[in-house]
Amino acid sequence: MKRVTRMRAGALSVVFLATISGCASSTDDSSADTPPATAGATSEVTAYPLTIHTCGVETTFAAAPKRVVTAKSSTTEMMLALGVGDTIVGTSYQDGPLPSWLSAMPGATSTAVTQPLSEKLAGSEAVLQREPDLVYAGWESNFSVEGMGERSLLESLGVHTVVSPSACKDDEYQPDPLTFADVFAEIELVGRIFNVHDQAEQLVDKQKQQLESVRSDDRGLSALWYSSGSDTPFVGGSKGSAQLIMDTIGVTNIASGIDDTWGPFSWEKVVEADPDVIILVDSAWGNTDKKIGVLESNPATAQLTAVKQGNYIVVPFAATEAGVRTVSAATDLSEQLAQLRVDQ
């Protein structure tokens, strides 16, 4: 088995409305050198009530949330990065360990974060037992009768709900395609909800600076974003963070015909496209060795250029959802890509 090498953005805004009533005005993921935002002199203050819309659902906050349940790593990490992780009272569906730059933030070592309510998605009963005033979900599908509860029901019980705008599925609200403007807009949105505008502004500024240093490869390489699956590969499509990151590091997505953030592909199409590079998503349930084994054991995919040359680069699953790790995921993958010698 071959050894794995480890090692720009549009302006379409996130489709959500954030309205601040009487707002007073005045004047990073896996990368350890991406420091979290720190509080400074308050330049903007949220005047509640604050009304926002995410994925078409209206939510009005009378004050900053004090008890929050999160679903998916992206939302937990967003709160930690903004310094409000100590309001987390429960988590579920965490996709992997925290990056080192978030591990020292308030709330990072709390039981709520280190001992999730559920390995997968917590049910509504477990969520309500934590008496949250907000449930912040990384996927719109996290809210359902079978999941954490429907948004309308939770709101009727006095529990506000927010979905990461990048995860909206309806065409009216889904970013198409996702841009870094959308990623930064969510940081600013959560900063408004929790009245931590300075932390949000500083975090966005740091990430913009880091983004400017990302090198776009100029070799004209093609790539497959291989997330999961063996019989049928589940890959990065044309709308989400996978496409955004691939555009940023300068590779062409062979599955750009998938009109969604992620979706099923086929090995026949992979073989036909013969990508120069394969981006492997590393997870506890589908690590890189397992994925390489799938690729090398199939006689057809074993003949792929990327497989024969061992042209793999790796991204942690928790860094693949749009959020505070998107910029650092692009940075890391760009560095890995630059070290590959691809014979075209």
Summary of the structure (lengths in Angstrom):
residues: 344
radius of gyration: 20.1
end to end distance: 21.5
largest distance: 64.1
contacts: 1241
relative contact order: 0.17
helix: 34%
strand: 17%
